Amino acid sequence: MPQLQRRLTTTDAVVIGLGSMIGAGLFSAFAPAAAAAGSALLISLLLAAIIAFCNASSSAALAAQYPAAGGTYVYGRERLGPFWGFLAGWGFVIGKTASCAAMALTAAEYLLPAHAKPAAAAFAAALGAVNCVGITRTAKLARILLALTLAALAASLLAVWLGGASAPASVLPPAPLGVLQAAGLLFFAFAGYARIATLGEEVRDPQRTIPRAIPIALGIVVCLYFAVGSTLLVALGPGLAASSAPLADAVRAGGLPQLAPFAVIGAGLAALGALLALLAGVGRTTLAMARGRDLPAPLASVHPRLATPLRAELLITAAVVVLVLVTDLRGAIGFSSFGVLGYYAIANASALTLPRELRWFPRALPALGLAGCAVLAFALPWSSVLAGLVCFAIGAVIWARRHRKS
């Protein structure tokens, strides 16, 4: 049976991780997080970064030992048992398919707001096609989108700083729950490094490349997020919580509002970069679950010439196109965060079972990651928690029925 091919270098893996994280969080997560945490936003960002570092360490160690497509679906099966692997994969595929639709809509509403839904469907179809024809093309396009995004972001931040925008500071929240809830929402922004792990079967020298690529990508993004978060708080103050396009609003609030289009274009390109990497990651996890007989076997097919999981990619792309046409998923950040936190809780639990010689960190690190994921997940808005629990319960029932039949 044809297999995926190891074509990605360390630079390729870092770029894909950066594209996922920058697109997912910079232009979508700060406003709802600010509504929960107020001027304590940076404290929430620090908490999210600490938990993300724990998760990244666990994921890197596990990916080095199990360099196969599927990420925590594979790690959970190998270290904890088939049920926990299935739950991780289920939460990832369902939550991230919704995130794909949200990213497509975000890109369309920035770049073509008058025709958002058809444009979002076209973006999803086009990037899905890129993923279908080869991972090297995905990596090349990710590099282009990331370079353009960073250029637009740099222009936007310079416009805010040079324009002298400032606003009164917002009031600190009266209780720590708001800080925890915001940290859970901001965790959505860091989850892109999972793409590196889920593409583990296509990375060259994975025992060396993955443990290097994940912390490099995460470290760059943490620094960037703190710079952007600080800028938005200074420029917009309490208005950040109500903004649908905070970076563009921050530029308009200063003395150089004519540069606001850079923020708009940057947001659209960042969302497209995130969508590209998300589609690749969900497709590979779907492939892995089909190989494990947790999804229909035909989805385990790898195209003999393109070396891509063509059927899985086509299915996920079609699902995203349908979702963007029939519903509005801009409010899906909380649901996606719950699913991702559950996914990483299983990753940390898996890392706890690794012997000392297979990890370069103390057991306290994945233990902290596991506890942090649980706390942040249940600190999210109740509607997100409820939807996430229902999603995982449905998955558990499906697994139990398939297991009983087998």
N, C-alpha and C positions, 0 to 999 in steps of 0.2 A: 504494500500500500504506500503511495507517495507520502512523504513527510514534509513538514515545514523546513526551510533551509536557514542556516545561521549566516545572516548577511549583515546584521546591525553591529556597528562599532560602538565604543563607549560614547563617542560624541553623538552618534545617532540616538542612542538610548537617552542621553541627557536632554537632547533637543525634544524628543517625544514627551518626556516627563515635564519639561518646562512648558511646552505648548499646552499640555493638559491642565497644569496648575494655573498658569497665567490666565488662560481663557476662562476657566471655571470660576475663579474667585474675584479677580480684580474689578470686574464690571458687573457683578451680580450679588456678591455676598455682603459687602460692607454696609449697604443701606439697612437690610433687615437686622443685621447684627447691631448696628448703632441704635436701632429702635429698642433693642433689648438692653443694651449696656450703657448707652449714653456716652459720656466722655471717658468711661472705663473701657472703651473699645480696645485700646492697645493691651490692656490686661487680659482681655478675652483672647486677643490674637496670640499673646504669649502662651496662654494655657493650651490653645489649639496647636501651636507650634511644638510645645513640649510633648504632647500626646502623639503628634505626627512623627516626631523624632523617634519615640519608642516604637511606633508601628513600622517606621522605615527600617530601623535596625532589625526588627524581627523579620520583616519581609525580605530584606537583603540576605540574611543568613539562610532563610528557608529557600529562597530562589537559587542560591548558590548550590544547595544540596539537591534541589529538584528543579532543574532548568527546563521545565516543560510548559507548554501553553496551558493557561488556566489559573495561574496565581494561587490564591488561597483555597480555591476548590481542590487543587492537587495537594496542597500542604495539609489541609484538614483531613482529607482521605488518608494520607500517608501517616500522619501523626496521631489523629484523634479517632478516625473511623469514617466509614462511608457517609453516615448521616450528617456529621458536622461538615464534611466537605460539600455535600449537596446543599446544605443551608447557606454556606458561604457563596457558592456559585449561584444559587437561586436569588439571593439578595442582590448580588452584583448584577446579574443579567436584567432582572426586573427594574431595579433602581436606576441603573445606568442607561437602560433603553429610554426611560423617562427623561434622564438627564440629557441624552442626545437630542431628544425633541426640544427640550428647553433651550439648549445651546443653538439649535437651528433657528428657533423662533427669535432668540436674542439677536443673532446675527442679522436676520431679516428685518427686525424692527429698528435696528440701527441703520442698516445700509439701504433698505427698500421699504420704509414704513408704510407706504401707500398700498403695497401688495405683499404684506408680511407673510400670510399663510402660503400662497403659491411659491413665493421666493424661498421660504424655509424648506418646503418640499423639494424644490430644485437644488438647494444647497445640499440637503441630505442625500439626494440621489447622486449628485456629482461626486461628492466626497466618498460615498459608498463605492462608486465605480472605481475611484482611485485605489481604495483599499483592495478591491477585487483583483487588480492587475499586478500587485506585487508590493511587498513590504518596503523595498528600496524606494519605490515611487512615493509611498506614504512618507518615508523619512525625508526625502528631498522636498516634498511639498510642505512638510512640517517645518523644515528649516526656513523656507521662504516666508511662510506665514509668521513664524516667530520673529524673524528679522524685521519685517514690516511692522509687526505689533510693537516691538520694543522701540523702534524709531518713533512711531506715533506716540507711544507712552512717554518717551523722553521729551518730545516736543510739548506734550500736554503738561507734564510736571514743570518744565521750565516756564511755560506760560503762566502757571499758577504762581510760582515763586517770584518771577519777575514782575507779574501783574499786581502783586501785593494784596491778593485777596485775603480777607480775615473776617471772622465772625465770633460772636461771644461763645464761650465754652458752654456745653450743655451740662445739665445737672447729673451728678453721680447717682446711680440707682440706689434705692433704699435698702436693698437686700442682695445677697450674692447670687440669687437665682438668675437674675438678669445677666450677670457676667457669665455664668455657666451656660445659659441658653445661647448667648451670643457666641461663646466658644464652640458650641456644637454646630451652630450655623457656619462659622468661619472654617470649621474643619472640612466642610465641603470644598473649600478652596485648595486645601493641601492634598486632596485625595488622588491627584493625578499621577503621583509616583507609582501607583499601582499598575499603570500602563507598562512600566518597565518590567515589572515582575510577570505580568500576564503575557508579555511577548518573550518570555525567557527561552522558548524553544527556537527563537530566531536571532538570538544574541550570540556573537562570537565569544569564545572563551568565557562562558557565563560565570564560572567560579571567581573570576577576576573582574569581569566587566560590571556585573550587576551590583556587587557590594561597593563599587566605586561610583557608579552612575546615580544610584538612588540618593545617597547623602549629598552629592554635588548638586543635583537638581533641587533638592529640598532646601539646602543652604542658600542657594541663589534666590529662591522664591521667598524665603522667610525675610531676607534683607529687603527685597523689593516690596513686599507687603507692608512692612513697617514704614517704609518711606511713603508709600501711597496712603496708608491709613493715617499717618501723622498729617500729611498734606490735606486730606479731606476734612479732618477734624478742625484744622486751623482755618481752612477756607470756608467751610459750610456750617460748622458748629451744629446746633440743633436741627438745621435744615437737612443734614445728611440722612437722617432717618426717613425722611419723606421723599427723597430724590429717587427717580427712576433711572437717571443717568448721572451719577454723582461726579465723575471726573469731568464730564462736559460742563455740568453746572458749576463746578469749581473754577474752570477756565473762564466761563462767562461772568463769574462774580468778580474777577480781577480786572486789571487794566488792559488786557489783551484778548477781549472776547472773540476777535476775528480768528483766533487759533483754535476755537472750539471744534471745528471740523476734524482736527487731528485726533481729538479724543473720541469722536463719533466713529471715525474710520478705524482707529485702533481697537475700539470695543468690538466692532463687527468682525475684524480680522482675528482677534483673539478668540472670539466665540467659534469661528470657523476652525481655528487650530485645535481648540478643545474638542469640537465635534469630530474632527478627523481622527484624533487619537482615541477618543471614546469608542467610536465605531470599530476601530482595530481591536481594542481591548475586549469589548463585548463579544465580537466575533470569535476571538481566540478562546474565551471562556466557554462560549457555546460549543465550540469544537471539542474542548476538553470534557465537557459534561456529556456530550454525545459519545465520545470514546469510552467514558465510564458507564454508559447505558443509563444515564439519568435523564437524557433527552433522546429523541428519535435518532436511531443509528445513521440514517442518511446524512445528518448534519456533521458527521465525523469525516466526511469526504474532503480530501485535499486535492486540488486541481494538479494534474501531473506536469503541466507546463508552467503555470503561473506560480505554483507552490504556495497557494493561499487557500484558506477554508472557504471556498467560493460559495457553497450552499448556505453556510452559516452567515456569511457576510451579506448575501442577498436577502436572507430572511430578516436579519436585524435592520438592514436598510429599508426594506419594505415596511416593517413595523413602525419605524421612525417616521417615514413619509405619511403613513395613515394617521399616526398620532398628531402630527403637526397640522393636518388638515381638519381633524374633527374636534380638537380640544386645545385649550390654552394651558400650557404647563409652566408658565413663568413662576408660579407659586410652589414648584416642586422641590425647592432647595431643602426644606425641612425633611420631606420624605426621603430624598436621596441621601441626606446626611444620616438618617437613622439606618438605612440599609448599608451604607458604607461603614458606619461605626460598628454595626453587627459583623460585617465582613472582617474588619480589622481586629475585633475582639477574638474571633476564631483564629486569626493569624497569630496574635500574641499568645493565645492558649497553646497553639501548635509549637511556637518557639520555646515555650516553657518546657516542652518535652525533649528538646535537643540536648545531647550530652555536651559537657563543657568544651570538648575539643572541636565541636562544630559551631561554636559561637564565640565571638570576641567581646562579649558584654556579660555582666552579671545577670542572674535570673531576676533580680529586682527590676530590671528595665522592662522586659515583657510583662511582668506582673503589674507594674505601674501603667503600662499601656493598656492592659486588659481592664484594670479598674477605671482608668480614665475614660475608655470607650463606653463603659457601662454608665458612668455618671453623666457624661455629655449626652448620650443617647436619650436618657430619661429626663434630662433637663430641657429637651426640645419642646416646642409647643405641643399641647396634648393631642391636637389633630394629627400632627406628624407621627407622634408615638403610636397612636391608635392605628393609623394607616400602615405603619411599619410592622406592628405586631400582627395585624390581620394578614399582611403579605407573607410573613414568615410562617404563620399558622397554616395558610393555604399550601405553602411549599412542603411543610411537614406532613400534611395529609396526603399530598401527591406522592411523596417519597414512600410513605407507609403503604399506600395502595400498590405501588409498583413493586416494592420489596416483598409484600405478601404474595403477590402473583408469581414472583420469581422463586 
